[in-house]
Amino acid sequence: MKELHCIVPGCQWHTRHDTEAEIIRRATEHLRETHGETAIREAMLETIKANIQPEKGKAA
């Protein structure tokens, strides 16, 4: 299981899932709905990917 915390400073949103693809989908949906992003740029995707971590307390 992997997890991601929102890349926007101060935002407490996070998600967990087995696949990186689903985490990225959820993160981009969150950025659109919560933070008003209308376009998800390549740099944002790279930041999201770089911040996906194994779930705390769990092995990868």
PDB file of N, CA, C, O and CB in Angstrom:
ATOM      1  N   MET A   1       0.850  -1.172   0.000  1.00  0.00           N
ATOM      2  CA  MET A   1       0.000   0.000   0.000  1.00  0.00           C
ATOM      3  C   MET A   1       0.896   1.235   0.000  1.00  0.00           C
ATOM      4  O   MET A   1       1.906   1.293   0.701  1.00  0.00           O
ATOM      5  CB  MET A   1      -0.967  -0.002   1.224  1.00  0.00           C
ATOM      6  N   LYS A   2       0.499   2.220  -0.805  1.00  0.00           N
ATOM      7  CA  LYS A   2       1.248   3.469  -0.912  1.00  0.00           C
ATOM      8  C   LYS A   2       0.346   4.608  -0.470  1.00  0.00           C
ATOM      9  O   LYS A   2      -0.877   4.466  -0.439  1.00  0.00           O
ATOM     10  CB  LYS A   2       1.767   3.700  -2.365  1.00  0.00           C
ATOM     11  N   GLU A   3       0.958   5.749  -0.125  1.00  0.00           N
ATOM     12  CA  GLU A   3       0.163   6.898   0.279  1.00  0.00           C
ATOM     13  C   GLU A   3       0.760   8.186  -0.266  1.00  0.00           C
ATOM     14  O   GLU A   3       1.935   8.263  -0.625  1.00  0.00           O
ATOM     15  CB  GLU A   3       0.057   6.965   1.800  1.00  0.00           C
ATOM     16  N   LEU A   4      -0.100   9.188  -0.310  1.00  0.00           N
ATOM     17  CA  LEU A   4       0.304  10.517  -0.768  1.00  0.00           C
ATOM     18  C   LEU A   4      -0.432  11.546   0.063  1.00  0.00           C
ATOM     19  O   LEU A   4      -1.637  11.438   0.291  1.00  0.00           O
ATOM     20  CB  LEU A   4       0.013  10.715  -2.290  1.00  0.00           C
ATOM     21  N   HIS A   5       0.311  12.547   0.514  1.00  0.00           N
ATOM     22  CA  HIS A   5      -0.281  13.702   1.178  1.00  0.00           C
ATOM     23  C   HIS A   5      -0.270  14.839   0.166  1.00  0.00           C
ATOM     24  O   HIS A   5       0.645  14.953  -0.650  1.00  0.00           O
ATOM     25  CB  HIS A   5       0.499  14.089   2.503  1.00  0.00           C
ATOM     26  N   CYS A   6      -1.295  15.673   0.229  1.00  0.00           N
ATOM     27  CA  CYS A   6      -1.443  16.758  -0.747  1.00  0.00           C
ATOM     28  C   CYS A   6      -0.157  17.557  -0.880  1.00  0.00           C
ATOM     29  O   CYS A   6       0.537  17.811   0.105  1.00  0.00           O
ATOM     30  CB  CYS A   6      -2.592  17.684  -0.347  1.00  0.00           C
ATOM     31  N   ILE A   7       0.153  17.950  -2.113  1.00  0.00           N
ATOM     32  CA  ILE A   7       1.370  18.708  -2.391  1.00  0.00           C
ATOM     33  C   ILE A   7       1.205  20.193  -2.096  1.00  0.00           C
ATOM     34  O   ILE A   7       2.176  20.946  -2.174  1.00  0.00           O
ATOM     35  CB  ILE A   7       1.780  18.518  -3.834  1.00  0.00           C
ATOM     36  N   VAL A   8      -0.014  20.632  -1.756  1.00  0.00           N
ATOM     37  CA  VAL A   8      -0.266  22.037  -1.433  1.00  0.00           C
ATOM     38  C   VAL A   8       0.026  22.244   0.055  1.00  0.00           C
ATOM     39  O   VAL A   8      -0.593  21.596   0.899  1.00  0.00           O
ATOM     40  CB  VAL A   8      -1.747  22.449  -1.784  1.00  0.00           C
ATOM     41  N   PRO A   9       0.954  23.132   0.383  1.00  0.00           N
ATOM     42  CA  PRO A   9       1.299  23.357   1.791  1.00  0.00           C
ATOM     43  C   PRO A   9       0.062  23.709   2.625  1.00  0.00           C
ATOM     44  O   PRO A   9      -0.771  24.522   2.223  1.00  0.00           O
ATOM     45  CB  PRO A   9       2.343  24.476   1.907  1.00  0.00           C
ATOM     46  N   GLY A  10      -0.031  23.078   3.789  1.00  0.00           N
ATOM     47  CA  GLY A  10      -1.125  23.348   4.708  1.00  0.00           C
ATOM     48  C   GLY A  10      -2.368  22.505   4.496  1.00  0.00           C
ATOM     49  O   GLY A  10      -3.238  22.469   5.366  1.00  0.00           O
ATOM     50  N   CYS A  11      -2.472  21.829   3.370  1.00  0.00           N
ATOM     51  CA  CYS A  11      -3.635  20.986   3.092  1.00  0.00           C
ATOM     52  C   CYS A  11      -3.437  19.639   3.781  1.00  0.00           C
ATOM     53  O   CYS A  11      -2.368  19.037   3.680  1.00  0.00           O
ATOM     54  CB  CYS A  11      -3.846  20.802   1.550  1.00  0.00           C
ATOM     55  N   GLN A  12      -4.459  19.170   4.476  1.00  0.00           N
ATOM     56  CA  GLN A  12      -4.369  17.924   5.237  1.00  0.00           C
ATOM     57  C   GLN A  12      -4.845  16.691   4.468  1.00  0.00           C
ATOM     58  O   GLN A  12      -4.825  15.588   5.014  1.00  0.00           O
ATOM     59  CB  GLN A  12      -5.166  18.055   6.495  1.00  0.00           C
ATOM     60  N   TRP A  13      -5.273  16.853   3.213  1.00  0.00           N
ATOM     61  CA  TRP A  13      -5.794  15.740   2.422  1.00  0.00           C
ATOM     62  C   TRP A  13      -4.705  14.701   2.181  1.00  0.00           C
ATOM     63  O   TRP A  13      -3.535  15.037   1.996  1.00  0.00           O
ATOM     64  CB  TRP A  13      -6.356  16.244   1.080  1.00  0.00           C
ATOM     65  N   HIS A  14      -5.109  13.436   2.187  1.00  0.00           N
ATOM     66  CA  HIS A  14      -4.190  12.353   1.825  1.00  0.00           C
ATOM     67  C   HIS A  14      -5.003  11.183   1.285  1.00  0.00           C
ATOM     68  O   HIS A  14      -6.215  11.101   1.486  1.00  0.00           O
ATOM     69  CB  HIS A  14      -3.323  11.910   3.051  1.00  0.00           C
ATOM     70  N   THR A  15      -4.312  10.285   0.598  1.00  0.00           N
ATOM     71  CA  THR A  15      -4.959   9.099   0.047  1.00  0.00           C
ATOM     72  C   THR A  15      -4.003   7.921   0.116  1.00  0.00           C
ATOM     73  O   THR A  15      -2.786   8.086   0.197  1.00  0.00           O
ATOM     74  CB  THR A  15      -5.418   9.343  -1.409  1.00  0.00           C
ATOM     75  N   ARG A  16      -4.588   6.726   0.081  1.00  0.00           N
ATOM     76  CA  ARG A  16      -3.805   5.483   0.072  1.00  0.00           C
ATOM     77  C   ARG A  16      -4.401   4.553  -0.982  1.00  0.00           C
ATOM     78  O   ARG A  16      -5.613   4.525  -1.192  1.00  0.00           O
ATOM     79  CB  ARG A  16      -3.798   4.796   1.493  1.00  0.00           C
ATOM     80  N   HIS A  17      -3.534   3.800  -1.632  1.00  0.00           N
ATOM     81  CA  HIS A  17      -4.004   2.795  -2.586  1.00  0.00           C
ATOM     82  C   HIS A  17      -2.834   1.887  -2.937  1.00  0.00           C
ATOM     83  O   HIS A  17      -1.675   2.207  -2.673  1.00  0.00           O
ATOM     84  CB  HIS A  17      -4.604   3.462  -3.872  1.00  0.00           C
ATOM     85  N   ASP A  18      -3.161   0.748  -3.537  1.00  0.00           N
ATOM     86  CA  ASP A  18      -2.123  -0.200  -3.949  1.00  0.00           C
ATOM     87  C   ASP A  18      -1.355   0.276  -5.177  1.00  0.00           C
ATOM     88  O   ASP A  18      -0.167  -0.014  -5.318  1.00  0.00           O
ATOM     89  CB  ASP A  18      -2.742  -1.554  -4.231  1.00  0.00           C
ATOM     90  N   THR A  19      -2.037   1.013  -6.074  1.00  0.00           N
ATOM     91  CA  THR A  19      -1.381   1.392  -7.325  1.00  0.00           C
ATOM     92  C   THR A  19      -1.076   2.881  -7.390  1.00  0.00           C
ATOM     93  O   THR A  19      -1.854   3.718  -6.934  1.00  0.00           O
ATOM     94  CB  THR A  19      -2.244   0.999  -8.503  1.00  0.00           C
ATOM     95  N   GLU A  20       0.070   3.182  -7.965  1.00  0.00           N
ATOM     96  CA  GLU A  20       0.478   4.566  -8.166  1.00  0.00           C
ATOM     97  C   GLU A  20      -0.504   5.286  -9.091  1.00  0.00           C
ATOM     98  O   GLU A  20      -0.804   6.462  -8.885  1.00  0.00           O
ATOM     99  CB  GLU A  20       1.902   4.629  -8.742  1.00  0.00           C
ATOM    100  N   ALA A  21      -1.002   4.589 -10.102  1.00  0.00           N
ATOM    101  CA  ALA A  21      -1.927   5.207 -11.058  1.00  0.00           C
ATOM    102  C   ALA A  21      -3.192   5.713 -10.367  1.00  0.00           C
ATOM    103  O   ALA A  21      -3.663   6.808 -10.675  1.00  0.00           O
ATOM    104  CB  ALA A  21      -2.300   4.206 -12.158  1.00  0.00           C
ATOM    105  N   GLU A  22      -3.742   4.942  -9.447  1.00  0.00           N
ATOM    106  CA  GLU A  22      -4.953   5.365  -8.739  1.00  0.00           C
ATOM    107  C   GLU A  22      -4.660   6.526  -7.798  1.00  0.00           C
ATOM    108  O   GLU A  22      -5.489   7.424  -7.654  1.00  0.00           O
ATOM    109  CB  GLU A  22      -5.552   4.192  -7.955  1.00  0.00           C
ATOM    110  N   ILE A  23      -3.511   6.522  -7.165  1.00  0.00           N
ATOM    111  CA  ILE A  23      -3.132   7.646  -6.306  1.00  0.00           C
ATOM    112  C   ILE A  23      -3.017   8.916  -7.138  1.00  0.00           C
ATOM    113  O   ILE A  23      -3.484   9.974  -6.716  1.00  0.00           O
ATOM    114  CB  ILE A  23      -1.798   7.356  -5.573  1.00  0.00           C
ATOM    115  N   ILE A  24      -2.405   8.826  -8.309  1.00  0.00           N
ATOM    116  CA  ILE A  24      -2.271   9.991  -9.189  1.00  0.00           C
ATOM    117  C   ILE A  24      -3.642  10.472  -9.638  1.00  0.00           C
ATOM    118  O   ILE A  24      -3.891  11.678  -9.669  1.00  0.00           O
ATOM    119  CB  ILE A  24      -1.395   9.654 -10.413  1.00  0.00           C
ATOM    120  N   ARG A  25      -4.537   9.552  -9.988  1.00  0.00           N
ATOM    121  CA  ARG A  25      -5.893   9.940 -10.398  1.00  0.00           C
ATOM    122  C   ARG A  25      -6.604  10.683  -9.272  1.00  0.00           C
ATOM    123  O   ARG A  25      -7.214  11.729  -9.499  1.00  0.00           O
ATOM    124  CB  ARG A  25      -6.711   8.697 -10.813  1.00  0.00           C
ATOM    125  N   ARG A  26      -6.524  10.147  -8.073  1.00  0.00           N
ATOM    126  CA  ARG A  26      -7.172  10.784  -6.925  1.00  0.00           C
ATOM    127  C   ARG A  26      -6.563  12.152  -6.627  1.00  0.00           C
ATOM    128  O   ARG A  26      -7.277  13.104  -6.313  1.00  0.00           O
ATOM    129  CB  ARG A  26      -7.066   9.886  -5.690  1.00  0.00           C
ATOM    130  N   ALA A  27      -5.244  12.240  -6.728  1.00  0.00           N
ATOM    131  CA  ALA A  27      -4.565  13.506  -6.440  1.00  0.00           C
ATOM    132  C   ALA A  27      -4.940  14.586  -7.448  1.00  0.00           C
ATOM    133  O   ALA A  27      -5.169  15.734  -7.066  1.00  0.00           O
ATOM    134  CB  ALA A  27      -3.051  13.305  -6.436  1.00  0.00           C
ATOM    135  N   THR A  28      -5.006  14.232  -8.730  1.00  0.00           N
ATOM    136  CA  THR A  28      -5.374  15.235  -9.731  1.00  0.00           C
ATOM    137  C   THR A  28      -6.831  15.656  -9.561  1.00  0.00           C
ATOM    138  O   THR A  28      -7.164  16.826  -9.748  1.00  0.00           O
ATOM    139  CB  THR A  28      -5.140  14.691 -11.152  1.00  0.00           C
ATOM    140  N   GLU A  29      -7.696  14.715  -9.210  1.00  0.00           N
ATOM    141  CA  GLU A  29      -9.096  15.053  -8.932  1.00  0.00           C
ATOM    142  C   GLU A  29      -9.175  16.012  -7.739  1.00  0.00           C
ATOM    143  O   GLU A  29      -9.928  16.985  -7.776  1.00  0.00           O
ATOM    144  CB  GLU A  29      -9.927  13.766  -8.652  1.00  0.00           C
ATOM    145  N   HIS A  30      -8.413  15.743  -6.700  1.00  0.00           N
ATOM    146  CA  HIS A  30      -8.376  16.607  -5.516  1.00  0.00           C
ATOM    147  C   HIS A  30      -7.884  18.010  -5.882  1.00  0.00           C
ATOM    148  O   HIS A  30      -8.465  19.005  -5.450  1.00  0.00           O
ATOM    149  CB  HIS A  30      -7.468  15.992  -4.427  1.00  0.00           C
ATOM    150  N   LEU A  31      -6.825  18.088  -6.670  1.00  0.00           N
ATOM    151  CA  LEU A  31      -6.298  19.398  -7.064  1.00  0.00           C
ATOM    152  C   LEU A  31      -7.335  20.206  -7.836  1.00  0.00           C
ATOM    153  O   LEU A  31      -7.439  21.419  -7.654  1.00  0.00           O
ATOM    154  CB  LEU A  31      -5.036  19.229  -7.910  1.00  0.00           C
ATOM    155  N   ARG A  32      -8.096  19.544  -8.691  1.00  0.00           N
ATOM    156  CA  ARG A  32      -9.142  20.234  -9.458  1.00  0.00           C
ATOM    157  C   ARG A  32     -10.289  20.691  -8.558  1.00  0.00           C
ATOM    158  O   ARG A  32     -10.697  21.852  -8.596  1.00  0.00           O
ATOM    159  CB  ARG A  32      -9.681  19.317 -10.563  1.00  0.00           C
ATOM    160  N   GLU A  33     -10.801  19.764  -7.749  1.00  0.00           N
ATOM    161  CA  GLU A  33     -12.000  20.040  -6.959  1.00  0.00           C
ATOM    162  C   GLU A  33     -11.745  20.944  -5.758  1.00  0.00           C
ATOM    163  O   GLU A  33     -12.560  21.817  -5.460  1.00  0.00           O
ATOM    164  CB  GLU A  33     -12.595  18.750  -6.488  1.00  0.00           C
ATOM    165  N   THR A  34     -10.637  20.750  -5.072  1.00  0.00           N
ATOM    166  CA  THR A  34     -10.380  21.477  -3.830  1.00  0.00           C
ATOM    167  C   THR A  34      -9.562  22.744  -4.043  1.00  0.00           C
ATOM    168  O   THR A  34      -9.818  23.772  -3.416  1.00  0.00           O
ATOM    169  CB  THR A  34      -9.669  20.581  -2.853  1.00  0.00           C
ATOM    170  N   HIS A  35      -8.586  22.662  -4.924  1.00  0.00           N
ATOM    171  CA  HIS A  35      -7.673  23.789  -5.094  1.00  0.00           C
ATOM    172  C   HIS A  35      -7.917  24.566  -6.385  1.00  0.00           C
ATOM    173  O   HIS A  35      -7.196  25.520  -6.678  1.00  0.00           O
ATOM    174  CB  HIS A  35      -6.252  23.298  -5.066  1.00  0.00           C
ATOM    175  N   GLY A  36      -8.924  24.167  -7.156  1.00  0.00           N
ATOM    176  CA  GLY A  36      -9.319  24.921  -8.338  1.00  0.00           C
ATOM    177  C   GLY A  36      -8.365  24.853  -9.514  1.00  0.00           C
ATOM    178  O   GLY A  36      -8.408  25.712 -10.394  1.00  0.00           O
ATOM    179  N   GLU A  37      -7.512  23.856  -9.542  1.00  0.00           N
ATOM    180  CA  GLU A  37      -6.596  23.716 -10.683  1.00  0.00           C
ATOM    181  C   GLU A  37      -7.399  23.321 -11.922  1.00  0.00           C
ATOM    182  O   GLU A  37      -8.155  22.350 -11.894  1.00  0.00           O
ATOM    183  CB  GLU A  37      -5.479  22.655 -10.385  1.00  0.00           C
ATOM    184  N   THR A  38      -7.236  24.062 -12.985  1.00  0.00           N
ATOM    185  CA  THR A  38      -7.960  23.747 -14.216  1.00  0.00           C
ATOM    186  C   THR A  38      -7.113  22.926 -15.176  1.00  0.00           C
ATOM    187  O   THR A  38      -7.643  22.243 -16.053  1.00  0.00           O
ATOM    188  CB  THR A  38      -8.416  25.025 -14.899  1.00  0.00           C
ATOM    189  N   ALA A  39      -5.805  22.993 -15.011  1.00  0.00           N
ATOM    190  CA  ALA A  39      -4.892  22.213 -15.851  1.00  0.00           C
ATOM    191  C   ALA A  39      -3.842  21.583 -14.943  1.00  0.00           C
ATOM    192  O   ALA A  39      -3.231  22.259 -14.116  1.00  0.00           O
ATOM    193  CB  ALA A  39      -4.220  23.109 -16.962  1.00  0.00           C
ATOM    194  N   ILE A  40      -3.647  20.298 -15.108  1.00  0.00           N
ATOM    195  CA  ILE A  40      -2.626  19.595 -14.335  1.00  0.00           C
ATOM    196  C   ILE A  40      -1.376  19.520 -15.206  1.00  0.00           C
ATOM    197  O   ILE A  40      -1.319  18.769 -16.180  1.00  0.00           O
ATOM    198  CB  ILE A  40      -3.113  18.154 -13.892  1.00  0.00           C
ATOM    199  N   ARG A  41      -0.385  20.309 -14.836  1.00  0.00           N
ATOM    200  CA  ARG A  41       0.839  20.403 -15.630  1.00  0.00           C
ATOM    201  C   ARG A  41       1.779  19.228 -15.347  1.00  0.00           C
ATOM    202  O   ARG A  41       1.689  18.574 -14.308  1.00  0.00           O
ATOM    203  CB  ARG A  41       1.555  21.727 -15.345  1.00  0.00           C
ATOM    204  N   GLU A  42       2.664  18.985 -16.281  1.00  0.00           N
ATOM    205  CA  GLU A  42       3.636  17.896 -16.152  1.00  0.00           C
ATOM    206  C   GLU A  42       4.447  18.037 -14.864  1.00  0.00           C
ATOM    207  O   GLU A  42       4.729  17.041 -14.198  1.00  0.00           O
ATOM    208  CB  GLU A  42       4.579  17.871 -17.369  1.00  0.00           C
ATOM    209  N   ALA A  43       4.818  19.256 -14.513  1.00  0.00           N
ATOM    210  CA  ALA A  43       5.583  19.477 -13.280  1.00  0.00           C
ATOM    211  C   ALA A  43       4.789  19.037 -12.051  1.00  0.00           C
ATOM    212  O   ALA A  43       5.363  18.514 -11.096  1.00  0.00           O
ATOM    213  CB  ALA A  43       5.972  20.960 -13.151  1.00  0.00           C
ATOM    214  N   MET A  44       3.474  19.246 -12.074  1.00  0.00           N
ATOM    215  CA  MET A  44       2.629  18.800 -10.959  1.00  0.00           C
ATOM    216  C   MET A  44       2.628  17.278 -10.873  1.00  0.00           C
ATOM    217  O   MET A  44       2.743  16.709  -9.788  1.00  0.00           O
ATOM    218  CB  MET A  44       1.184  19.328 -11.121  1.00  0.00           C
ATOM    219  N   LEU A  45       2.499  16.629 -12.022  1.00  0.00           N
ATOM    220  CA  LEU A  45       2.511  15.164 -12.038  1.00  0.00           C
ATOM    221  C   LEU A  45       3.832  14.620 -11.501  1.00  0.00           C
ATOM    222  O   LEU A  45       3.846  13.644 -10.751  1.00  0.00           O
ATOM    223  CB  LEU A  45       2.267  14.643 -13.461  1.00  0.00           C
ATOM    224  N   GLU A  46       4.930  15.244 -11.880  1.00  0.00           N
ATOM    225  CA  GLU A  46       6.240  14.804 -11.397  1.00  0.00           C
ATOM    226  C   GLU A  46       6.347  14.991  -9.889  1.00  0.00           C
ATOM    227  O   GLU A  46       6.907  14.140  -9.198  1.00  0.00           O
ATOM    228  CB  GLU A  46       7.365  15.576 -12.109  1.00  0.00           C
ATOM    229  N   THR A  47       5.813  16.102  -9.372  1.00  0.00           N
ATOM    230  CA  THR A  47       5.825  16.343  -7.927  1.00  0.00           C
ATOM    231  C   THR A  47       4.972  15.313  -7.204  1.00  0.00           C
ATOM    232  O   THR A  47       5.368  14.796  -6.160  1.00  0.00           O
ATOM    233  CB  THR A  47       5.325  17.758  -7.611  1.00  0.00           C
ATOM    234  N   ILE A  48       3.803  15.015  -7.758  1.00  0.00           N
ATOM    235  CA  ILE A  48       2.933  13.993  -7.166  1.00  0.00           C
ATOM    236  C   ILE A  48       3.671  12.658  -7.118  1.00  0.00           C
ATOM    237  O   ILE A  48       3.724  12.014  -6.069  1.00  0.00           O
ATOM    238  CB  ILE A  48       1.609  13.856  -7.973  1.00  0.00           C
ATOM    239  N   LYS A  49       4.238  12.241  -8.248  1.00  0.00           N
ATOM    240  CA  LYS A  49       4.944  10.958  -8.310  1.00  0.00           C
ATOM    241  C   LYS A  49       6.095  10.903  -7.306  1.00  0.00           C
ATOM    242  O   LYS A  49       6.316   9.878  -6.661  1.00  0.00           O
ATOM    243  CB  LYS A  49       5.474  10.714  -9.725  1.00  0.00           C
ATOM    244  N   ALA A  50       6.825  12.009  -7.180  1.00  0.00           N
ATOM    245  CA  ALA A  50       7.975  12.052  -6.276  1.00  0.00           C
ATOM    246  C   ALA A  50       7.565  11.971  -4.808  1.00  0.00           C
ATOM    247  O   ALA A  50       8.372  11.594  -3.959  1.00  0.00           O
ATOM    248  CB  ALA A  50       8.770  13.320  -6.511  1.00  0.00           C
ATOM    249  N   ASN A  51       6.315  12.323  -4.507  1.00  0.00           N
ATOM    250  CA  ASN A  51       5.846  12.340  -3.121  1.00  0.00           C
ATOM    251  C   ASN A  51       5.043  11.110  -2.721  1.00  0.00           C
ATOM    252  O   ASN A  51       4.593  11.024  -1.579  1.00  0.00           O
ATOM    253  CB  ASN A  51       5.016  13.554  -2.894  1.00  0.00           C
ATOM    254  N   ILE A  52       4.853  10.165  -3.619  1.00  0.00           N
ATOM    255  CA  ILE A  52       4.175   8.915  -3.267  1.00  0.00           C
ATOM    256  C   ILE A  52       5.161   8.065  -2.468  1.00  0.00           C
ATOM    257  O   ILE A  52       6.278   7.797  -2.911  1.00  0.00           O
ATOM    258  CB  ILE A  52       3.662   8.146  -4.552  1.00  0.00           C
ATOM    259  N   GLN A  53       4.723   7.651  -1.289  1.00  0.00           N
ATOM    260  CA  GLN A  53       5.583   6.910  -0.370  1.00  0.00           C
ATOM    261  C   GLN A  53       4.910   5.614   0.060  1.00  0.00           C
ATOM    262  O   GLN A  53       3.688   5.490  -0.023  1.00  0.00           O
ATOM    263  CB  GLN A  53       5.928   7.766   0.860  1.00  0.00           C
ATOM    264  N   PRO A  54       5.703   4.647   0.520  1.00  0.00           N
ATOM    265  CA  PRO A  54       5.084   3.468   1.139  1.00  0.00           C
ATOM    266  C   PRO A  54       4.290   3.937   2.360  1.00  0.00           C
ATOM    267  O   PRO A  54       4.700   4.872   3.048  1.00  0.00           O
ATOM    268  CB  PRO A  54       6.169   2.389   1.544  1.00  0.00           C
ATOM    269  N   GLU A  55       3.167   3.293   2.622  1.00  0.00           N
ATOM    270  CA  GLU A  55       2.344   3.669   3.766  1.00  0.00           C
ATOM    271  C   GLU A  55       3.174   3.586   5.037  1.00  0.00           C
ATOM    272  O   GLU A  55       3.911   2.620   5.237  1.00  0.00           O
ATOM    273  CB  GLU A  55       1.093   2.764   3.871  1.00  0.00           C
ATOM    274  N   LYS A  56       3.061   4.588   5.893  1.00  0.00           N
ATOM    275  CA  LYS A  56       3.838   4.620   7.134  1.00  0.00           C
ATOM    276  C   LYS A  56       3.558   3.378   7.966  1.00  0.00           C
ATOM    277  O   LYS A  56       2.410   2.973   8.151  1.00  0.00           O
ATOM    278  CB  LYS A  56       3.517   5.890   7.945  1.00  0.00           C
ATOM    279  N   GLY A  57       4.631   2.790   8.460  1.00  0.00           N
ATOM    280  CA  GLY A  57       4.495   1.606   9.294  1.00  0.00           C
ATOM    281  C   GLY A  57       4.317   0.318   8.518  1.00  0.00           C
ATOM    282  O   GLY A  57       4.140  -0.747   9.109  1.00  0.00           O
ATOM    283  N   LYS A  58       4.362   0.409   7.194  1.00  0.00           N
ATOM    284  CA  LYS A  58       4.170  -0.780   6.349  1.00  0.00           C
ATOM    285  C   LYS A  58       5.360  -0.923   5.407  1.00  0.00           C
ATOM    286  O   LYS A  58       5.996   0.066   5.044  1.00  0.00           O
ATOM    287  CB  LYS A  58       2.835  -0.686   5.538  1.00  0.00           C
ATOM    288  N   ALA A  59       5.646  -2.124   5.026  1.00  0.00           N
ATOM    289  CA  ALA A  59       6.675  -2.375   4.017  1.00  0.00           C
ATOM    290  C   ALA A  59       6.088  -2.109   2.643  1.00  0.00           C
ATOM    291  O   ALA A  59       4.873  -2.191   2.462  1.00  0.00           O
ATOM    292  CB  ALA A  59       7.219  -3.831   4.112  1.00  0.00           C
ATOM    293  N   ALA A  60       6.936  -1.792   1.671  1.00  0.00           N
ATOM    294  CA  ALA A  60       6.470  -1.462   0.318  1.00  0.00           C
ATOM    295  C   ALA A  60       5.807  -2.606  -0.364  1.00  0.00           C
ATOM    296  O   ALA A  60       5.366  -2.472  -1.506  1.00  0.00           O
ATOM    297  CB  ALA A  60       7.596  -0.993  -0.520  1.00  0.00           C
TER     298      ALA A  60
END
